[in-house]
């Protein structure tokens, strides 16, 4: 955080195995915070956060099955349109 003028609060004990730590950057010049209000605001923000899990990579065999299935479906659709 080179050149940062923010006060930073670092929370290492998150009581959550998926979250290692939380950094809170206070507005410059803000030396006092209302803990109750800040806690409620932080909880509101966290409710809006959506965690996206990274899907495992698709194997070459699975890709071939998907391509084959899509090709078959496209062929059947074309035949349906021609009938």
The first five atom37 places (N, CA, C, CB, O) and aatype in JSON, in Angstrom:
{
  "aatype": [20, 20, 20, 20, 20, 20, 20, 20, 20, 20, 20, 20, 20, 20, 20, 20, 20, 20, 20, 20, 20, 20, 20, 20, 20, 20, 20, 20, 20, 20, 20, 20, 20, 20, 20, 20, 20, 20, 20, 20, 20, 20, 20, 20, 20, 20, 20, 20, 20, 20, 20, 20, 20, 20, 20, 20, 20, 20, 20, 20, 20, 20, 20, 20, 20, 20, 20, 20, 20, 20, 20, 20, 20, 20, 20, 20, 20, 20, 20, 20, 20, 20, 20],
  "atom_mask": [
    [1, 1, 1, 1, 1],
    [1, 1, 1, 1, 1],
    [1, 1, 1, 1, 1],
    [1, 1, 1, 1, 1],
    [1, 1, 1, 1, 1],
    [1, 1, 1, 1, 1],
    [1, 1, 1, 1, 1],
    [1, 1, 1, 1, 1],
    [1, 1, 1, 1, 1],
    [1, 1, 1, 1, 1],
    [1, 1, 1, 1, 1],
    [1, 1, 1, 1, 1],
    [1, 1, 1, 1, 1],
    [1, 1, 1, 1, 1],
    [1, 1, 1, 1, 1],
    [1, 1, 1, 1, 1],
    [1, 1, 1, 1, 1],
    [1, 1, 1, 1, 1],
    [1, 1, 1, 1, 1],
    [1, 1, 1, 1, 1],
    [1, 1, 1, 1, 1],
    [1, 1, 1, 1, 1],
    [1, 1, 1, 1, 1],
    [1, 1, 1, 1, 1],
    [1, 1, 1, 1, 1],
    [1, 1, 1, 1, 1],
    [1, 1, 1, 1, 1],
    [1, 1, 1, 1, 1],
    [1, 1, 1, 1, 1],
    [1, 1, 1, 1, 1],
    [1, 1, 1, 1, 1],
    [1, 1, 1, 1, 1],
    [1, 1, 1, 1, 1],
    [1, 1, 1, 1, 1],
    [1, 1, 1, 1, 1],
    [1, 1, 1, 1, 1],
    [1, 1, 1, 1, 1],
    [1, 1, 1, 1, 1],
    [1, 1, 1, 1, 1],
    [1, 1, 1, 1, 1],
    [1, 1, 1, 1, 1],
    [1, 1, 1, 1, 1],
    [1, 1, 1, 1, 1],
    [1, 1, 1, 1, 1],
    [1, 1, 1, 1, 1],
    [1, 1, 1, 1, 1],
    [1, 1, 1, 1, 1],
    [1, 1, 1, 1, 1],
    [1, 1, 1, 1, 1],
    [1, 1, 1, 1, 1],
    [1, 1, 1, 1, 1],
    [1, 1, 1, 1, 1],
    [1, 1, 1, 1, 1],
    [1, 1, 1, 1, 1],
    [1, 1, 1, 1, 1],
    [1, 1, 1, 1, 1],
    [1, 1, 1, 1, 1],
    [1, 1, 1, 1, 1],
    [1, 1, 1, 1, 1],
    [1, 1, 1, 1, 1],
    [1, 1, 1, 1, 1],
    [1, 1, 1, 1, 1],
    [1, 1, 1, 1, 1],
    [1, 1, 1, 1, 1],
    [1, 1, 1, 1, 1],
    [1, 1, 1, 1, 1],
    [1, 1, 1, 1, 1],
    [1, 1, 1, 1, 1],
    [1, 1, 1, 1, 1],
    [1, 1, 1, 1, 1],
    [1, 1, 1, 1, 1],
    [1, 1, 1, 1, 1],
    [1, 1, 1, 1, 1],
    [1, 1, 1, 1, 1],
    [1, 1, 1, 1, 1],
    [1, 1, 1, 1, 1],
    [1, 1, 1, 1, 1],
    [1, 1, 1, 1, 1],
    [1, 1, 1, 1, 1],
    [1, 1, 1, 1, 1],
    [1, 1, 1, 1, 1],
    [1, 1, 1, 1, 1],
    [1, 1, 1, 1, 1]
  ],
  "atom_positions": [
    [[0.85, -1.18, 0.0], [0.0, 0.0, 0.0], [0.88, 1.23, 0.0], [-0.96, 0.0, 1.22], [0.78, 2.09, 0.88]],
    [[1.72, 1.31, -0.96], [2.66, 2.4, -1.06], [1.93, 3.73, -1.22], [3.62, 2.17, -2.23], [1.07, 3.87, -2.1]],
    [[2.26, 4.68, -0.39], [1.68, 6.0, -0.5], [0.27, 6.12, 0.03], [1.71, 6.43, -1.91], [-0.4, 7.13, -0.2]],
    [[-0.22, 5.1, 0.74], [-1.58, 5.12, 1.26], [-1.68, 6.07, 2.44], [-2.04, 3.71, 1.66], [-0.83, 6.05, 3.33]],
    [[-2.72, 6.88, 2.44], [-2.95, 7.8, 3.55], [-4.13, 7.33, 4.4], [-3.21, 9.22, 3.02], [-4.65, 8.09, 5.22]],
    [[-4.55, 6.09, 4.22], [-5.68, 5.55, 4.96], [-5.22, 4.87, 6.24], [-6.46, 4.57, 4.1], [-4.14, 4.27, 6.28]],
    [[-6.04, 4.95, 7.28], [-5.85, 4.09, 8.44], [-6.46, 2.75, 8.07], [-6.5, 4.69, 9.76], [-7.53, 2.7, 7.46]],
    [[-5.79, 1.68, 8.43], [-6.24, 0.35, 8.04], [-6.45, -0.49, 9.3], [-5.22, -0.33, 7.09], [-5.61, -0.52, 10.2]],
    [[-7.58, -1.17, 9.33], [-7.86, -2.14, 10.39], [-7.74, -3.51, 9.75], [-9.28, -1.91, 11.05], [-8.4, -3.8, 8.75]],
    [[-6.9, -4.37, 10.33], [-6.73, -5.72, 9.82], [-7.34, -6.7, 10.82], [-5.21, -6.05, 9.58], [-6.98, -6.71, 12.0]],
    [[-8.26, -7.52, 10.34], [-8.9, -8.52, 11.18], [-8.37, -9.88, 10.74], [-10.46, -8.46, 11.09], [-8.64, -10.33, 9.63]],
    [[-7.61, -10.53, 11.62], [-7.03, -11.83, 11.28], [-7.89, -12.98, 11.78], [-5.63, -11.95, 11.86], [-7.91, -14.04, 11.15]],
    [[-8.61, -12.79, 12.88], [-9.47, -13.85, 13.42], [-10.88, -13.64, 12.88], [-9.47, -13.84, 15.0], [-11.71, -12.99, 13.51]],
    [[-11.14, -14.2, 11.69], [-12.44, -14.0, 11.04], [-13.47, -15.03, 11.48], [-12.28, -14.04, 9.54], [-14.65, -14.89, 11.17]],
    [[-13.04, -16.05, 12.18], [-13.9, -17.14, 12.62], [-14.59, -17.82, 11.44], [-14.94, -16.62, 13.61], [-15.7, -18.34, 11.57]],
    [[-13.92, -17.8, 10.29], [-14.44, -18.43, 9.09], [-13.26, -19.09, 8.38], [-15.17, -17.4, 8.15], [-12.28, -18.42, 8.06]],
    [[-13.35, -20.39, 8.15], [-12.23, -21.11, 7.54], [-11.97, -20.7, 6.1], [-12.48, -22.59, 7.6], [-10.89, -20.96, 5.57]],
    [[-12.93, -20.07, 5.44], [-12.76, -19.66, 4.05], [-12.18, -18.25, 3.91], [-14.08, -19.73, 3.33], [-11.75, -17.86, 2.83]],
    [[-12.16, -17.5, 5.0], [-11.67, -16.11, 4.95], [-10.45, -16.0, 5.85], [-12.79, -15.1, 5.39], [-10.54, -16.19, 7.06]],
    [[-9.31, -15.68, 5.24], [-8.06, -15.6, 5.99], [-7.98, -14.33, 6.82], [-6.87, -15.68, 5.04], [-7.67, -14.38, 8.01]],
    [[-8.27, -13.19, 6.19], [-8.25, -11.92, 6.92], [-9.1, -10.9, 6.19], [-6.8, -11.41, 7.09], [-9.43, -11.07, 5.01]],
    [[-9.43, -9.84, 6.89], [-10.25, -8.76, 6.34], [-9.51, -7.45, 6.57], [-11.69, -8.72, 6.99], [-9.04, -7.19, 7.68]],
    [[-9.4, -6.64, 5.53], [-8.79, -5.32, 5.65], [-9.88, -4.27, 5.51], [-7.68, -5.11, 4.58], [-10.68, -4.32, 4.57]],
    [[-9.92, -3.33, 6.45], [-10.88, -2.23, 6.4], [-10.09, -0.93, 6.28], [-11.82, -2.22, 7.67], [-9.27, -0.61, 7.14]],
    [[-10.34, -0.19, 5.22], [-9.67, 1.08, 4.98], [-10.59, 2.21, 5.43], [-9.28, 1.24, 3.49], [-11.67, 2.39, 4.89]],
    [[-10.15, 2.96, 6.43], [-10.94, 4.08, 6.92], [-10.69, 5.32, 6.05], [-10.6, 4.38, 8.4], [-9.61, 5.5, 5.48]],
    [[-11.7, 6.14, 5.97], [-11.58, 7.38, 5.21], [-10.45, 8.22, 5.81], [-12.92, 8.17, 5.22], [-10.34, 8.32, 7.03]],
    [[-9.6, 8.84, 4.96], [-8.51, 9.66, 5.49], [-9.05, 10.72, 6.46], [-7.74, 10.34, 4.33], [-10.07, 11.36, 6.2]],
    [[-8.36, 10.88, 7.57], [-8.77, 11.85, 8.57], [-9.81, 11.31, 9.55], [-9.31, 13.08, 7.9], [-10.17, 11.98, 10.51]],
    [[-10.28, 10.09, 9.3], [-11.29, 9.47, 10.18], [-10.55, 8.7, 11.27], [-12.26, 8.53, 9.37], [-10.0, 7.63, 11.01]],
    [[-10.52, 9.23, 12.49], [-9.8, 8.58, 13.57], [-10.71, 7.81, 14.52], [-9.02, 9.61, 14.34], [-10.26, 6.92, 15.23]],
    [[-11.98, 8.16, 14.53], [-12.92, 7.5, 15.43], [-14.02, 6.85, 14.6], [-13.52, 8.5, 16.46], [-14.49, 7.42, 13.62]],
    [[-14.44, 5.65, 15.01], [-15.55, 5.0, 14.34], [-16.53, 4.5, 15.39], [-15.05, 3.83, 13.43], [-16.13, 4.14, 16.5]],
    [[-17.79, 4.48, 15.04], [-18.82, 3.91, 15.9], [-18.86, 2.42, 15.61], [-20.22, 4.6, 15.67], [-19.3, 2.0, 14.54]],
    [[-18.41, 1.61, 16.56], [-18.28, 0.17, 16.34], [-19.61, -0.47, 15.97], [-17.72, -0.49, 17.59], [-19.66, -1.28, 15.04]],
    [[-20.7, -0.12, 16.68], [-22.0, -0.74, 16.4], [-22.48, -0.43, 14.99], [-23.04, -0.27, 17.41], [-22.94, -1.32, 14.28]],
    [[-22.38, 0.83, 14.59], [-22.82, 1.23, 13.24], [-21.94, 0.58, 12.19], [-22.79, 2.76, 13.09], [-22.44, 0.06, 11.19]],
    [[-20.63, 0.6, 12.4], [-19.7, 0.02, 11.44], [-19.92, -1.47, 11.31], [-18.25, 0.31, 11.86], [-19.86, -2.01, 10.2]],
    [[-20.17, -2.16, 12.43], [-20.42, -3.6, 12.39], [-21.68, -3.9, 11.59], [-20.54, -4.17, 13.81], [-21.68, -4.83, 10.78]],
    [[-22.75, -3.14, 11.8], [-23.99, -3.36, 11.07], [-23.79, -3.1, 9.58], [-25.11, -2.46, 11.61], [-24.28, -3.87, 8.75]],
    [[-23.07, -2.03, 9.24], [-22.81, -1.72, 7.83], [-21.96, -2.83, 7.19], [-22.1, -0.36, 7.7], [-22.21, -3.2, 6.04]],
    [[-20.97, -3.34, 7.9], [-20.12, -4.41, 7.37], [-20.94, -5.68, 7.14], [-18.95, -4.7, 8.34], [-20.77, -6.36, 6.12]],
    [[-21.83, -6.0, 8.08], [-22.68, -7.18, 7.9], [-23.6, -7.02, 6.69], [-23.52, -7.42, 9.16], [-23.82, -7.98, 5.94]],
    [[-24.13, -5.81, 6.49], [-24.98, -5.55, 5.32], [-24.2, -5.74, 4.03], [-25.56, -4.12, 5.38], [-24.72, -6.32, 3.07]],
    [[-22.97, -5.27, 4.0], [-22.13, -5.42, 2.8], [-21.83, -6.89, 2.55], [-20.81, -4.62, 2.95], [-21.9, -7.35, 1.41]],
    [[-21.49, -7.64, 3.61], [-21.16, -9.05, 3.46], [-22.34, -9.88, 2.97], [-20.65, -9.61, 4.76], [-22.15, -10.88, 2.28]],
    [[-23.55, -9.47, 3.32], [-24.73, -10.2, 2.83], [-24.85, -10.08, 1.32], [-26.0, -9.67, 3.51], [-25.42, -10.95, 0.67]],
    [[-24.33, -9.0, 0.77], [-24.43, -8.75, -0.67], [-23.32, -9.45, -1.45], [-24.39, -7.26, -0.95], [-23.41, -9.58, -2.68]],
    [[-22.28, -9.89, -0.76], [-21.14, -10.53, -1.43], [-21.53, -11.92, -1.88], [-19.91, -10.59, -0.5], [-22.1, -12.7, -1.12]],
    [[-21.21, -12.24, -3.12], [-21.47, -13.56, -3.66], [-20.14, -14.22, -3.94], [-22.36, -13.49, -4.94], [-19.28, -13.66, -4.62]],
    [[-19.98, -15.42, -3.42], [-18.75, -16.17, -3.64], [-18.94, -17.06, -4.85], [-18.36, -17.01, -2.38], [-19.91, -17.82, -4.93]],
    [[-18.03, -16.98, -5.77], [-18.08, -17.82, -6.96], [-17.01, -18.89, -6.83], [-17.88, -16.99, -8.26], [-15.83, -18.6, -6.67]],
    [[-17.46, -20.11, -6.9], [-16.51, -21.21, -6.83], [-16.0, -21.5, -8.23], [-17.15, -22.47, -6.19], [-16.77, -21.56, -9.19]],
    [[-14.71, -21.69, -8.32], [-14.1, -22.01, -9.61], [-14.43, -23.45, -9.95], [-12.57, -21.77, -9.58], [-14.2, -24.36, -9.16]],
    [[-14.95, -23.65, -11.13], [-15.29, -25.0, -11.57], [-14.03, -25.76, -11.96], [-16.27, -24.96, -12.74], [-13.09, -25.16, -12.48]],
    [[-14.01, -27.05, -11.72], [-12.83, -27.82, -12.12], [-12.72, -27.86, -13.65], [-12.91, -29.27, -11.55], [-13.74, -27.77, -14.34]],
    [[-11.51, -27.98, -14.17], [-11.34, -28.02, -15.63], [-12.04, -29.24, -16.24], [-9.85, -28.03, -15.99], [-12.12, -30.3, -15.61]],
    [[-12.52, -29.07, -17.45], [-13.2, -30.16, -18.15], [-12.15, -30.99, -18.88], [-14.26, -29.61, -19.15], [-11.28, -30.46, -19.57]],
    [[-12.25, -32.3, -18.72], [-11.29, -33.19, -19.37], [-11.53, -33.22, -20.88], [-11.4, -34.63, -18.78], [-12.59, -32.82, -21.36]],
    [[-10.54, -33.68, -21.62], [-10.66, -33.77, -23.08], [-11.79, -34.71, -23.47], [-9.33, -34.26, -23.71], [-12.51, -34.46, -24.43]],
    [[-11.95, -35.8, -22.71], [-13.02, -36.77, -23.0], [-14.38, -36.1, -22.82], [-12.9, -38.01, -22.07], [-15.28, -36.29, -23.64]],
    [[-14.54, -35.34, -21.76], [-15.81, -34.65, -21.5], [-16.1, -33.62, -22.6], [-15.79, -33.97, -20.12], [-17.24, -33.45, -23.01]],
    [[-15.05, -32.93, -23.05], [-15.24, -31.95, -24.13], [-15.72, -32.63, -25.41], [-13.91, -31.18, -24.4], [-16.6, -32.11, -26.1]],
    [[-15.15, -33.78, -25.72], [-15.56, -34.51, -26.92], [-17.01, -34.97, -26.81], [-14.63, -35.71, -27.15], [-17.75, -34.94, -27.79]],
    [[-17.41, -35.4, -25.61], [-18.8, -35.83, -25.42], [-19.75, -34.64, -25.59], [-18.98, -36.47, -24.01], [-20.8, -34.77, -26.21]],
    [[-19.38, -33.5, -25.06], [-20.21, -32.29, -25.19], [-20.32, -31.88, -26.65], [-19.62, -31.13, -24.35], [-21.41, -31.58, -27.14]],
    [[-19.18, -31.86, -27.35], [-19.18, -31.48, -28.78], [-20.02, -32.46, -29.58], [-17.73, -31.42, -29.33], [-20.79, -32.05, -30.45]],
    [[-19.87, -33.76, -29.31], [-20.64, -34.78, -30.02], [-22.13, -34.62, -29.77], [-20.18, -36.17, -29.6], [-22.93, -34.72, -30.7]],
    [[-22.5, -34.37, -28.54], [-23.91, -34.19, -28.18], [-24.49, -32.96, -28.87], [-24.08, -34.08, -26.66], [-25.59, -33.01, -29.41]],
    [[-23.75, -31.87, -28.83], [-24.22, -30.64, -29.49], [-24.34, -30.83, -31.0], [-23.27, -29.48, -29.19], [-25.29, -30.34, -31.62]],
    [[-23.4, -31.54, -31.6], [-23.45, -31.82, -33.04], [-24.68, -32.65, -33.38], [-22.17, -32.55, -33.5], [-25.37, -32.37, -34.36]],
    [[-24.95, -33.67, -32.58], [-26.12, -34.51, -32.79], [-27.41, -33.7, -32.67], [-26.13, -35.68, -31.8], [-28.31, -33.81, -33.5]],
    [[-27.49, -32.88, -31.63], [-28.69, -32.06, -31.44], [-28.89, -31.07, -32.59], [-28.6, -31.3, -30.11], [-30.01, -30.85, -33.04]],
    [[-27.79, -30.48, -33.06], [-27.88, -29.54, -34.18], [-28.33, -30.27, -35.44], [-26.52, -28.85, -34.43], [-29.16, -29.76, -36.19]],
    [[-27.8, -31.45, -35.67], [-28.2, -32.25, -36.84], [-29.69, -32.6, -36.77], [-27.36, -33.54, -36.94], [-30.41, -32.47, -37.76]],
    [[-30.14, -33.04, -35.61], [-31.56, -33.37, -35.45], [-32.45, -32.14, -35.64], [-31.8, -33.97, -34.07], [-33.54, -32.25, -36.21]],
    [[-31.99, -31.0, -35.17], [-32.76, -29.77, -35.34], [-32.87, -29.39, -36.82], [-32.11, -28.62, -34.54], [-33.93, -28.98, -37.28]],
    [[-31.78, -29.52, -37.55], [-31.79, -29.21, -38.98], [-32.72, -30.18, -39.73], [-30.36, -29.29, -39.56], [-33.48, -29.75, -40.6]],
    [[-32.66, -31.44, -39.39], [-33.55, -32.43, -40.0], [-35.0, -32.09, -39.7], [-33.22, -33.86, -39.5], [-35.87, -32.17, -40.58]],
    [[-35.27, -31.7, -38.46], [-36.64, -31.3, -38.07], [-37.12, -30.12, -38.91], [-36.69, -30.93, -36.57], [-38.28, -30.08, -39.33]],
    [[-36.24, -29.15, -39.14], [-36.62, -27.97, -39.93], [-36.88, -28.34, -41.4], [-35.53, -26.89, -39.86], [-37.72, -27.71, -42.05]],
    [[-36.19, -29.33, -41.91], [-36.35, -29.73, -43.31], [-37.58, -30.59, -43.55], [-35.12, -30.47, -43.77], [-38.06, -30.67, -44.69]],
    [[-38.1, -31.21, -42.52], [-39.26, -32.09, -42.68], [-40.54, -31.29, -42.79], [-39.37, -33.07, -41.52], [-41.62, -31.86, -42.94]]
  ]
}
